[in-house]
Each structure stands twice: as structure tokens, then as C-alpha cells.
Amino acid sequence: MGLMNWFSGRCFNFVHGNQLIYNTCWEDPRIDRVALQLKPDDVLLTITSAGCNALDYALQEPHKVIAVDLNPRQNALLELKMAGIRRLDFERFFTIFGRGRCANFANTYERELRTELSSGARRFWDRRVSFFEGTRRRPSFYFRGTTGYFAWLMNGYIDRVAGVRESIEAVLDAKTVEEQRRIYENDALHSAIWRPYVRWFLRRDSALSLLGVPRPQRDQLDREYGGGIARFIEDMVQHVFTCLPLHDNYFWRVYLTGEYSPTCCPDYLRPENFERLKNGLVDRIEIHNSSVASYLERHEQPISRFVLLDHMDWLSATHSPWLQQEWQAIVRRATPTTRVLWRSAGYSSDFVDRMEVEVDGRRRAVGELLSYNTPLASELHQLDRVHTYGSFYIADLAA
């Protein structure tokens, strides 16, 4: 097992070294909005990822949104989006980030966006303006980055191997869940996609690395889910296609088509919200190249809302001291009304409760400090349009 973990870690690091991983956020902000209940005086800290959700949270008009990420390339993407909001009109902005391609993007970047970026973001995008130019082979930005590369491979399989593009378009345009279910099950879309070699491929570390799934998350699902991670992915896709409305599921649309539509897109890509961001809300976002713990240790700003995504899964198996350091910093910066959201690939994240921190000179288990809203979390989890996580958590933390 130790050798397997070592090899998997090397594979993951090889795939992700110096790469943009996520070109779009893969967490549903609609359920986050209900869970967070943001107020005008809230200060929210979130892991940046692709920056879509940081913009969504800013639209709820909290006092401040702090986006932190250890991967500076993820922050560079959020910087580019913020530059576009400040300098472009909506039509050009949607062409770039909605359609994922823009003729003459290099000229737009050089003349209007580059000066808005930090030096690190400039260095990154100076070499990657082609990501938005669109090529015959990879026509969309949403086929770039490591998860985008997986989406590109998936679309190639849909078009040239399974030959089900027409059915994919039909299921995305379906008016009801019942119509989606008929197309997915009765029109044999399921059997055309889920061939034995696809299931085999999804069990490979190389495929999971492209999806941004590290070994600890894979191990969780292999332990907890009958059939392991490949079966989990298959069942999850079936649930999305047969149980949840797809008409506004922009997460799956963008990876199945390479673009959003004007009616199926993140909120920051809607014209009225673009104008609200341009008129000042975008300025409420701060970006920091940092871990959560390092940021909290360097800044004394009290934080009332945390969105930790699923990154604790990554730390739980091999970096527990880092996770303990993070929770110690969270406890120190908490306000009397702090709320924390996180997701997990597994069906439980009891490793969080077992973490120990120091409070008023005493060692306390984190679980003793958290008050979980399990009924609301369970209700919202069922409505999650992404549906790639095993569990979702809402916890209040006393300062």
C-alpha cells in the first residue's frame, strides 16, 4: 500500500506540476448560498479553485471575499476574470468566459487585460493566450488545464467512439427529468457510454489525476462504496442525468459541450450580475497565493464564513499536521457566528472531529467545538447539481 500511494502521488504531481488544474468550479454555489446565509458584515474565506464561486459569493454582497489558493495558476485565472469584468463590456466577456474562445484574444489581452494583472499572473497568461484563441483540435478554454484535458478526451469519446453526440445534445435540451431519464436509459445512452474499457480507465491513477482526484479521495471511495470509485462515478452520472433537472446544470453542460449558454451558465456570466460586479462588487474580492493556515496566521482579520471545498480529504491521509495547523488557525480567527462549509469524497469526514486544537490553554477535539446542521446539509446535498461528492457539511464554530 505504501508503494501504491507513493506511485499514485508521483503520478498526481506529474500531471499537476505547474498546471492550471480547474478551469471552472466544480462546487454548486446555489446550495452554498442557502447554507452560508451571507450578511453585509460577513467576511468569507474560500479556496479559489477557478474563481467562479468567489464571484458568486461577492454577488451576495458580504463585506469581503478572501480567495486563497496554494496554486498561483488558479489565482491567475480569477485575476483574469476580474480584469475582464473591470475592462470589458459584457458581450466580449461572455465570449471569452462563456463561449471559451475569442478571436483576437491576444490583442484584447495585451491592450486591455494585462495591465490589470499581478506580475505572477502576467507571466502565466503571457505564455497561454492561446488557451482562449480556440483551435480546431481544442476549440475551447474549457478543454484546457488538467480537468479540461479530461473533458476534451471525454468529448472525443462521445463523438468518435460511442457516437452519441445527438443523444447528449437531446438530454441537455430535455424539458423534464422524465424526458432526460428516457433518453439516458431507453435510448441506450447509458450502455453506449459505460463500456468495460471506460470503467477500466476510470480506475487508473492517470485518469483520476486528470480529474483532480488524489489517492486519499480514491481510497475513501474504494473503502466506502460498493464497486469502488469507477462504480461511484457511473452511479453519480446516472443520478445527474435521470434525477436532477439539466436545463440549468451548467457544470455538466460546459464539460459536455465546451461552452456555457446564455441561459445555462454561472451567475457571474449573466448580464445583470456582470454589471453589479463591475459597479463595485468585484472590488470586495482579495486574492492571496497561500494555504488557508498560512493566510490566517499572517492576517488578524476575523473570519465569519469559511468555504473549504474538499481539500481536507487531500490532507487527511498524509498531511494531518497541516490539517491540524489549519483548524488551529481557523479557531483563532473565528467570530461568535463563524460557519464552515466543506465537502468530502467519502460518506463521512470524522477525521475532522478527531483533530485537536488549543482553546484557552486546553486541548479540545474540533468535534466538540462544532455544531452541525445535518438536516439542512443532507437536504441541500440531494439538490447539488454537480453531485460528485459523497457528503456535504455545514457547521457552526464557536469562537
PADOTI-11313 format. One record per residue (C-alpha): x, y, z; residue in one letter. Coordinates in nm, 3 decimals, always signed. Each point is the difference from the previous one (the first is absolute). Example, Ala and Ser with C-alpha at 12.3 -4.5 7.8 and 13.67 -1.06 7.14 Angstrom:
BEGIN
[[+1.230, -0.450, +0.780], a]
[[+0.137, +0.344, -0.066], s]
//
This chain:
BEGIN
[[+0.000, +0.000, +0.000], m]
[[+0.287, +0.239, +0.078], g]
[[+0.152, -0.059, -0.346], l]
[[-0.343, +0.044, -0.162], m]
[[-0.051, +0.332, +0.178], n]
[[+0.350, +0.113, -0.097], w]
[[-0.057, -0.085, -0.367], f]
[[-0.345, +0.163, +0.001], s]
[[+0.144, +0.313, +0.159], g]
[[+0.274, +0.018, -0.262], r]
[[-0.258, -0.039, -0.276], c]
[[-0.219, +0.274, +0.151], f]
[[+0.296, +0.237, +0.037], n]
[[+0.119, -0.072, -0.354], f]
[[-0.343, +0.080, -0.145], v]
[[-0.053, +0.313, +0.210], h]
[[+0.350, +0.144, +0.027], g]
[[-0.004, +0.361, -0.125], n]
[[-0.350, -0.048, -0.141], q]
[[-0.334, +0.173, +0.016], l]
[[-0.214, -0.278, +0.146], i]
[[-0.355, +0.136, +0.013], y]
[[-0.130, +0.222, -0.281], n]
[[-0.343, +0.023, +0.164], t]
[[-0.123, -0.056, +0.355], c]
[[-0.146, -0.340, +0.070], w]
[[-0.204, +0.094, +0.309], e]
[[-0.359, +0.121, -0.018], d]
[[-0.023, +0.357, +0.140], p]
[[-0.381, -0.014, -0.002], r]
[[+0.001, -0.235, +0.297], i]
[[+0.288, +0.194, +0.156], d]
[[-0.208, +0.317, -0.004], r]
[[-0.273, -0.169, +0.203], v]
[[+0.252, -0.150, +0.241], a]
[[+0.208, +0.316, +0.049], l]
[[-0.282, +0.252, +0.052], q]
[[+0.243, +0.283, -0.072], l]
[[-0.059, +0.336, +0.168], k]
[[+0.148, +0.344, -0.081], p]
[[+0.257, -0.022, +0.281], d]
[[+0.125, -0.350, -0.083], d]
[[+0.361, -0.062, -0.103], v]
[[+0.024, -0.321, -0.201], l]
[[+0.313, -0.203, -0.073], l]
[[-0.015, -0.250, -0.284], t]
[[+0.251, -0.210, -0.189], i]
[[+0.025, +0.160, -0.343], t]
[[-0.024, -0.299, -0.235], s]
[[-0.107, +0.162, -0.330], a]
[[-0.141, +0.312, +0.167], g]
[[-0.358, -0.042, -0.126], c]
[[-0.140, -0.045, +0.350], n]
[[+0.201, +0.285, +0.152], a]
[[-0.179, +0.224, -0.250], l]
[[-0.332, -0.164, +0.088], d]
[[+0.056, +0.065, +0.371], y]
[[+0.087, +0.364, -0.075], a]
[[-0.340, +0.033, -0.167], l]
[[-0.157, -0.073, +0.341], q]
[[+0.163, +0.327, +0.117], e]
[[+0.196, -0.108, +0.308], p]
[[+0.256, +0.246, +0.138], h]
[[+0.293, -0.190, -0.156], k]
[[+0.085, -0.322, -0.187], v]
[[+0.353, -0.131, +0.054], i]
[[+0.111, -0.254, -0.265], a]
[[+0.308, -0.204, +0.092], v]
[[+0.171, -0.278, -0.192], d]
[[+0.340, -0.167, +0.017], l]
[[-0.007, -0.035, -0.379], n]
[[+0.076, +0.348, -0.141], p]
[[-0.136, -0.106, -0.339], r]
[[-0.350, -0.030, +0.149], q]
[[+0.031, +0.352, +0.139], n]
[[+0.126, +0.121, -0.340], a]
[[-0.328, -0.122, -0.152], l]
[[-0.207, +0.194, +0.254], l]
[[+0.217, +0.307, -0.064], e]
[[-0.070, -0.029, -0.373], l]
[[-0.375, -0.021, +0.062], k]
[[+0.011, +0.302, +0.228], m]
[[+0.204, +0.193, -0.258], a]
[[-0.260, -0.086, -0.263], g]
[[-0.282, +0.123, +0.223], i]
[[+0.179, +0.330, +0.057], r]
[[+0.114, +0.067, -0.357], r]
[[-0.236, -0.172, -0.246], l]
[[-0.362, +0.030, -0.103], d]
[[-0.227, -0.294, +0.070], f]
[[-0.009, -0.137, -0.355], e]
[[+0.377, -0.040, -0.022], r]
[[+0.019, -0.133, +0.354], f]
[[-0.259, -0.268, -0.077], f]
[[+0.178, -0.093, -0.321], t]
[[+0.318, -0.066, +0.198], i]
[[-0.135, -0.169, +0.310], f]
[[-0.340, -0.117, -0.122], g]
[[+0.089, -0.134, -0.344], r]
[[+0.357, -0.078, +0.104], g]
[[+0.153, +0.149, -0.315], r]
[[+0.055, +0.345, -0.143], c]
[[+0.142, +0.100, -0.338], a]
[[+0.292, +0.236, +0.051], n]
[[+0.017, -0.075, +0.371], f]
[[+0.374, +0.075, -0.002], a]
[[-0.076, +0.358, -0.102], n]
[[-0.272, +0.040, +0.264], t]
[[+0.232, -0.145, +0.263], y]
[[+0.292, +0.225, -0.090], e]
[[-0.199, +0.323, -0.034], r]
[[-0.260, -0.031, +0.275], e]
[[+0.062, -0.280, +0.249], l]
[[+0.373, -0.043, +0.056], r]
[[+0.055, +0.326, +0.192], t]
[[-0.268, -0.102, +0.251], e]
[[+0.189, -0.315, +0.102], l]
[[+0.267, -0.064, +0.262], s]
[[+0.349, -0.078, -0.127], s]
[[-0.045, -0.372, +0.070], g]
[[-0.332, -0.016, -0.186], a]
[[+0.155, +0.189, -0.293], r]
[[+0.283, -0.253, -0.025], r]
[[-0.254, -0.283, -0.004], f]
[[-0.239, +0.147, -0.259], w]
[[+0.272, +0.150, -0.222], d]
[[+0.087, -0.359, -0.096], r]
[[-0.357, -0.127, -0.022], r]
[[-0.207, +0.249, -0.197], v]
[[-0.061, -0.287, -0.245], s]
[[-0.226, -0.160, +0.262], f]
[[-0.276, +0.241, -0.107], f]
[[+0.081, +0.025, -0.371], e]
[[-0.172, -0.328, -0.082], g]
[[+0.153, -0.256, -0.233], t]
[[-0.159, -0.265, -0.216], r]
[[+0.138, -0.264, +0.230], r]
[[-0.085, +0.169, +0.329], r]
[[-0.259, +0.267, -0.077], p]
[[-0.073, +0.113, +0.355], s]
[[+0.177, +0.121, +0.313], f]
[[-0.212, -0.258, +0.182], y]
[[+0.207, -0.271, -0.167], f]
[[+0.317, +0.148, +0.157], r]
[[+0.160, -0.072, +0.336], g]
[[+0.010, -0.352, +0.137], t]
[[-0.373, -0.038, +0.063], t]
[[-0.061, +0.164, -0.338], g]
[[+0.225, -0.256, -0.163], y]
[[-0.217, -0.273, +0.151], f]
[[-0.310, +0.178, -0.137], a]
[[+0.166, +0.014, -0.344], w]
[[+0.072, -0.374, +0.013], l]
[[-0.358, -0.064, +0.113], m]
[[-0.141, +0.200, -0.292], n]
[[+0.223, -0.186, -0.244], g]
[[-0.137, -0.326, +0.137], y]
[[-0.361, +0.124, -0.026], i]
[[+0.046, +0.116, -0.360], d]
[[+0.233, -0.255, -0.157], r]
[[-0.028, -0.320, +0.204], v]
[[-0.343, -0.019, +0.161], a]
[[-0.161, +0.212, -0.273], g]
[[-0.263, +0.146, +0.233], v]
[[+0.036, +0.375, -0.054], r]
[[-0.360, +0.031, -0.119], e]
[[-0.126, -0.171, +0.317], s]
[[+0.221, +0.221, +0.220], i]
[[-0.144, +0.312, -0.163], e]
[[-0.350, -0.139, +0.041], a]
[[+0.039, -0.078, +0.369], v]
[[+0.147, +0.346, +0.069], l]
[[-0.296, +0.162, -0.179], d]
[[-0.264, -0.218, +0.166], a]
[[-0.287, +0.190, +0.162], k]
[[-0.068, -0.244, +0.284], t]
[[+0.185, -0.250, +0.215], v]
[[-0.225, -0.273, -0.139], e]
[[+0.116, +0.084, -0.353], e]
[[+0.362, -0.003, +0.117], q]
[[-0.050, -0.343, +0.156], r]
[[-0.155, -0.140, -0.318], r]
[[+0.289, +0.124, -0.213], i]
[[+0.265, -0.124, +0.242], y]
[[-0.153, -0.343, +0.066], e]
[[-0.236, -0.089, -0.284], n]
[[+0.206, +0.153, -0.282], d]
[[+0.296, -0.209, +0.118], a]
[[+0.218, +0.300, +0.081], l]
[[+0.109, -0.171, +0.321], h]
[[+0.110, -0.322, -0.171], s]
[[+0.176, +0.189, -0.279], a]
[[+0.209, +0.202, +0.245], i]
[[+0.074, -0.250, +0.275], w]
[[+0.198, -0.263, -0.183], r]
[[+0.241, -0.226, +0.192], p]
[[+0.312, +0.187, -0.111], y]
[[-0.150, +0.330, +0.127], v]
[[-0.046, -0.153, +0.345], r]
[[+0.356, -0.134, -0.021], w]
[[+0.134, +0.344, -0.096], f]
[[-0.179, +0.170, +0.291], l]
[[+0.181, -0.227, +0.244], r]
[[+0.341, +0.115, -0.124], r]
[[+0.198, +0.256, +0.203], d]
[[+0.076, +0.193, -0.318], s]
[[-0.370, +0.058, -0.074], a]
[[-0.078, +0.096, +0.359], l]
[[+0.294, +0.239, +0.006], s]
[[-0.141, +0.182, -0.303], l]
[[-0.326, +0.038, +0.193], l]
[[+0.187, +0.147, +0.297], g]
[[-0.070, -0.306, +0.218], v]
[[+0.297, -0.079, +0.228], p]
[[+0.065, -0.346, +0.147], r]
[[-0.162, +0.073, +0.341], p]
[[-0.333, +0.080, -0.168], q]
[[+0.021, -0.310, -0.217], r]
[[+0.077, -0.213, +0.307], d]
[[-0.301, +0.143, +0.184], q]
[[-0.237, -0.103, -0.276], l]
[[+0.163, -0.338, -0.054], d]
[[-0.056, -0.071, +0.371], r]
[[-0.349, +0.140, +0.033], e]
[[-0.174, -0.053, -0.334], y]
[[-0.093, -0.340, -0.139], g]
[[+0.180, -0.037, -0.330], g]
[[+0.256, +0.269, +0.085], g]
[[+0.063, +0.333, -0.168], i]
[[-0.085, -0.106, -0.356], a]
[[-0.343, -0.118, +0.110], r]
[[-0.045, +0.318, +0.205], f]
[[+0.068, +0.215, -0.308], i]
[[-0.240, -0.204, -0.213], e]
[[-0.278, +0.019, +0.260], d]
[[+0.059, +0.369, +0.055], m]
[[-0.029, +0.075, -0.372], v]
[[-0.318, -0.206, -0.020], q]
[[-0.151, +0.195, +0.291], h]
[[+0.082, +0.333, -0.167], v]
[[-0.154, -0.106, -0.331], f]
[[-0.310, -0.174, +0.136], t]
[[-0.087, +0.174, +0.330], c]
[[+0.106, +0.366, -0.026], l]
[[-0.118, +0.265, -0.249], p]
[[+0.269, +0.068, -0.259], l]
[[-0.145, +0.320, -0.144], h]
[[+0.205, +0.213, +0.244], d]
[[+0.281, -0.246, +0.074], n]
[[+0.284, +0.205, -0.143], y]
[[+0.264, -0.219, +0.170], f]
[[-0.072, -0.296, -0.227], w]
[[-0.093, +0.206, -0.306], r]
[[+0.338, +0.171, -0.022], v]
[[+0.196, -0.325, +0.015], y]
[[-0.233, -0.182, -0.240], l]
[[-0.003, +0.281, -0.258], t]
[[+0.303, +0.222, +0.073], g]
[[-0.211, +0.308, +0.069], e]
[[-0.279, +0.152, +0.207], y]
[[-0.321, +0.135, -0.148], s]
[[-0.154, +0.338, +0.091], p]
[[-0.272, -0.179, +0.197], t]
[[+0.220, -0.270, +0.153], c]
[[+0.307, +0.160, +0.153], c]
[[+0.146, +0.116, +0.333], p]
[[-0.161, +0.311, +0.144], d]
[[+0.304, +0.220, -0.071], y]
[[-0.061, -0.063, -0.372], l]
[[-0.348, +0.153, +0.005], r]
[[-0.016, +0.361, -0.125], p]
[[-0.173, +0.147, +0.305], e]
[[+0.250, -0.161, +0.238], n]
[[+0.295, +0.098, -0.217], f]
[[-0.109, +0.363, +0.039], e]
[[-0.036, -0.035, +0.377], r]
[[+0.351, -0.142, +0.022], l]
[[+0.138, +0.274, -0.227], k]
[[-0.169, +0.267, +0.212], n]
[[+0.199, -0.086, +0.309], g]
[[-0.071, -0.351, +0.127], l]
[[+0.308, -0.145, -0.174], v]
[[+0.213, +0.232, +0.216], d]
[[-0.113, -0.186, +0.311], r]
[[+0.211, -0.300, -0.106], i]
[[+0.359, -0.041, +0.121], e]
[[+0.232, -0.267, -0.145], i]
[[+0.289, -0.162, +0.188], h]
[[+0.249, -0.266, -0.111], n]
[[+0.000, -0.193, +0.324], s]
[[-0.130, -0.296, +0.193], s]
[[-0.299, +0.060, +0.226], v]
[[+0.217, -0.040, +0.311], a]
[[+0.277, +0.232, -0.122], s]
[[-0.245, +0.272, -0.093], y]
[[-0.174, -0.015, +0.338], l]
[[+0.330, +0.004, +0.188], e]
[[+0.118, +0.312, -0.189], r]
[[-0.324, +0.197, +0.022], h]
[[-0.204, +0.087, +0.306], e]
[[-0.325, +0.061, -0.185], q]
[[-0.282, -0.194, +0.175], p]
[[-0.178, -0.233, -0.243], i]
[[-0.369, -0.078, +0.036], s]
[[-0.040, -0.238, -0.298], r]
[[+0.233, -0.269, -0.137], f]
[[-0.047, -0.205, -0.318], v]
[[+0.262, -0.274, +0.007], l]
[[-0.112, -0.201, -0.306], l]
[[+0.132, -0.358, +0.024], d]
[[+0.366, +0.072, +0.067], h]
[[-0.003, -0.158, +0.347], m]
[[-0.033, -0.339, -0.170], d]
[[+0.335, +0.072, -0.162], w]
[[+0.166, +0.076, +0.334], l]
[[-0.167, -0.263, +0.218], s]
[[+0.208, -0.301, -0.098], a]
[[+0.355, +0.131, -0.032], t]
[[+0.007, +0.355, +0.135], h]
[[-0.195, -0.012, +0.327], s]
[[+0.231, +0.251, +0.175], p]
[[-0.081, +0.253, -0.275], w]
[[-0.370, -0.064, +0.051], l]
[[+0.035, +0.045, +0.374], q]
[[+0.189, +0.325, -0.058], q]
[[-0.281, +0.118, -0.227], e]
[[-0.273, -0.068, +0.255], w]
[[+0.203, +0.168, +0.273], q]
[[+0.020, +0.310, -0.219], a]
[[-0.372, -0.018, -0.081], i]
[[-0.089, -0.017, +0.369], v]
[[+0.224, +0.297, +0.078], r]
[[-0.157, +0.218, -0.271], r]
[[-0.361, -0.108, +0.060], a]
[[-0.271, +0.245, +0.096], t]
[[-0.296, -0.086, +0.227], p]
[[-0.204, -0.075, -0.315], t]
[[+0.257, -0.184, -0.213], t]
[[-0.139, -0.264, -0.235], r]
[[+0.212, -0.251, -0.193], v]
[[-0.100, -0.191, -0.316], l]
[[+0.189, -0.291, -0.148], w]
[[-0.046, -0.299, -0.224], r]
[[+0.148, -0.348, +0.002], s]
[[+0.034, -0.276, -0.255], a]
[[-0.089, -0.249, +0.273], g]
[[-0.321, -0.044, +0.193], y]
[[+0.156, +0.124, +0.321], s]
[[+0.283, +0.232, +0.096], s]
[[+0.034, -0.098, +0.364], d]
[[+0.372, +0.078, -0.020], f]
[[-0.102, +0.365, +0.042], v]
[[-0.167, -0.064, +0.335], d]
[[+0.308, -0.186, +0.125], r]
[[+0.236, +0.292, -0.066], m]
[[+0.122, +0.163, +0.322], e]
[[+0.053, +0.373, +0.046], v]
[[+0.085, +0.223, +0.290], e]
[[-0.275, +0.223, +0.138], v]
[[+0.057, +0.215, +0.310], d]
[[+0.303, -0.210, +0.095], g]
[[-0.185, -0.333, -0.030], r]
[[+0.016, -0.271, -0.265], r]
[[-0.340, -0.047, -0.161], r]
[[-0.123, -0.228, -0.277], a]
[[-0.130, +0.202, -0.294], v]
[[-0.320, -0.203, +0.012], g]
[[-0.074, +0.142, +0.345], e]
[[+0.009, +0.352, -0.146], l]
[[-0.225, -0.063, -0.299], l]
[[-0.376, +0.009, -0.017], s]
[[-0.109, -0.183, -0.317], y]
[[-0.316, +0.083, -0.193], n]
[[-0.034, -0.353, -0.135], t]
[[-0.365, +0.020, -0.116], p]
[[+0.062, +0.308, -0.215], l]
[[+0.329, -0.140, -0.134], a]
[[-0.171, -0.327, -0.099], s]
[[-0.288, +0.183, -0.166], e]
[[+0.230, +0.226, -0.200], l]
[[+0.234, -0.285, -0.093], h]
[[-0.284, -0.173, -0.183], q]
[[-0.052, +0.314, -0.209], l]
[[+0.368, +0.043, -0.089], d]
[[+0.017, +0.033, -0.380], r]
[[+0.360, -0.121, -0.011], v]
[[-0.063, -0.312, +0.207], h]
[[+0.361, -0.120, +0.007], t]
[[+0.048, +0.003, +0.378], y]
[[-0.101, -0.262, +0.251], g]
[[-0.092, +0.249, +0.273], s]
[[-0.051, +0.369, +0.080], f]
[[+0.043, +0.173, +0.337], y]
[[-0.131, +0.317, +0.165], i]
[[+0.147, +0.069, +0.343], a]
[[-0.011, +0.297, +0.233], d]
[[+0.315, +0.062, +0.202], l]
[[-0.003, +0.188, +0.328], a]
[[+0.286, +0.248, +0.035], a]
//
